């Protein structure tokens, strides 16, 4: 299937014209490639998703991966989001009380916040002592252009994530880990889906070609 896919005339024709196979991140073909790594990271740390949890945009991951979750709040800057229980910009979230949450699940969000340091300061402030931030960010991704009011600012590396997290959470052994390889980066940019790649290729890691960087940080 893998060889047939990459030899398919339709795929080659798309790429030869400088066009992706999908403009919808691969959702119209299956599960986007970056989600494989995001969900793998959350699965590895599901014991951290407990107590009162905050997630951005929706509560899907908190519900799916949580263990012993007592309550979930959804933060969004968009007041029209019916799932949002807290309407705020994470970089200026002064209205969210201190030490409110046991876990913050922050997937693929920080690239849309210009003041990343301020956002992380608020995350640390609203976490209870011993609370955990589980975050993922893109190292490789296409620009988000389909939402008019959304600004797409940043791409990240392991080194930049480590420095950002240490500045706000200190040196208490933050975990920073990259996932991906040249093939999965290329496939994601082209709009292919997880189902179109062999798991053996998905599980390969090449530090020169990270697709997603994941962070686990604990509030001391």
N, C-alpha and C positions, 0 to 999 in steps of 0.2 A: 504493500500500500504506500509506504514511504517513497520508494523509488518511482512508483507510478505517479504519485502526486507531484513530485518535483520534475517529472518529465512531461507533465500534462501540457499540451499546447496552449490551453486557455490560460493557465497560470503564467507560463513564459510570455505569452502575449501581453498580459496585464503588466508584468514587470518591465517588459521591453518598452512599453509606452510610458514608463515612469508612474504607473498607477498601482495602488495596492489591490489585492484581491477583495478586501473588505474595507469600507470606510467606517465600519461600526465596531472596530477593535476585535473583530472576529465573532461577535455575539450572534451574528446571523449564520454562522457556520458551526457554532458550538460554544465552548468555554474559552475566553481569551487566555493566551499563554501566560500572561503575568499572574493571572488568578491561580494558576497551578502552584506557584511559589508562595503567594500570599497565604493561601489556604493551608499549604504545607507548614509554614511558619506558625500559624495560629493553632494548627493541630498539635504541633510540638510543644506549645505553651498553653494548652487549654486549661491547665490547672490554675493559671494566673487569672483567667476570666471568671471571676467569682465575686460574690457580694453585690454591691451597687456598681454598675458598669455604665460608662459613657461611651457612646459610639457616634460617629459623624454620619449624617445623611440618612441612615437607616439602622435598624437593630438586628439586621440579618446575621452578622457574624457573632454578635454577643449571644444571640439565641442558639445559634448552631453549634458554637464551640464552648459555650459557657458551662461551668460545673459549679453548682451551688449558687447560681445567680439569684439574687433576691429582688432586684429591680434594675431596669434599664432605662436610661434617658438618651434621647437622640438630639444632638446639637446640629443646627444648620443656620447659616446666615440667611437662608431663603424662608421667609415666613409663610409661603404658600405650600411648603412641604407638610402634608398631613401627619407625617410621623414625628415631626419635630416637637419635642417637649421643651427645648431651650432654643430660643432664637438669638443668636449672637455670632459675632466674628471671633474666632478663637484667639486672634492676636490682640483683641481688646475686650476680653470676656470678664470684665470687672464685676458684672452682676451675678456671676456664678459663685456661690459661697466657697470659702476655703475648706479644704479637707472634706470634700463631699463624696468622693468616689474611691473605690478599691481598685478599679482598673479603668484605663482609658484605651479603647481600641481605635487606632488612628491610621486607617489604611488609605494610601494613595491620596493624601490630602495636602501635605505640606508644600507640594509644588505650586499650589494655588494661593499660598500666603506669602506676601512679600517679606514681612518681618517674621522670619521663622523663629528667631530667638525669643521674641515676645510670645509667640504661640506656645513654645515649649515652657516658658516661665509660667504661663497660665496653667498649662497641664500639670506642672509640678505643684503649683499652689493648690489646685483643686483635688489633687490626690491626697488620700490619707497617708499617714506614716506607714511605710511598708507597702504602699500601693504601687501598682505596676503600669507602666506605659508599654503597650505593644504597638509599634508603628511600622509601616512599610512606606517606601518612597521609590519613585522610578529612577533608574540610572539611564535607561534607554526607553523612549516612548515617543509617539508622534505628538504634535501639538493638538491641544483641545481647542477646536475652532467652531464647533457647532453650537456652543452656548454663548450668546452675545455678551452677557455681563461677566463672564468668567475670564480671569486673567491667568495665564499659564507662565509662571516665572522661572522655575528651577528644575534642574536635574541633579542627582546626588551621587556621591561615591562613598565607599566605606570610611575613608579618612574624614570627609566632611561631616558625615553623620556622627562619627566618634567625637569629633571636636565640638560639634553643636550640643550633643548630649552631655558631654563632660562639663561644659560651661554651665549648664542648668542643673544637672543632677549630681555633679561631683564625680570622683574617680572610683565610685563603688562598683567596679567591674561591670560597666554596661556591656551588654552583648550586642555586637554589630556584625551582621552576616550578609554576604551577597549571594545571590542565586542567578544562575544562567550561563549561557555560552553563546558563541557566535551564531549557531543555528537558531536558538530560541529567540535571540534578539532580532535576527533577520525575519523569522517567521512572525513575530509579534508586529513588527513594523509593516509587514505585508498583509496583516489581517488574517492570518491563518489561526486555526483553533487548536486547542490541546488535543482533541480527538484525531487530528491529522498528523500528529507526531508520535513516534515510538517513545514509550516511557524511558527506555534506556538513554535516549538523547535528551529528554527533559531532565533527567537526573544527573547529567554531566555538569560539572562546574569548571569554568575557566575564569580565573581571576582577572583576565584581560578583557572579558566581555560580560560584565554583570548586567542583568536585566532589571532586577529588583534588589534593593537593599532593605534589610529588616533590622529593627532595633528593639531590644528589651531593656528598659531602665527602671530601677526601683528607687522610690523616694526613701531616703535614709531616715 
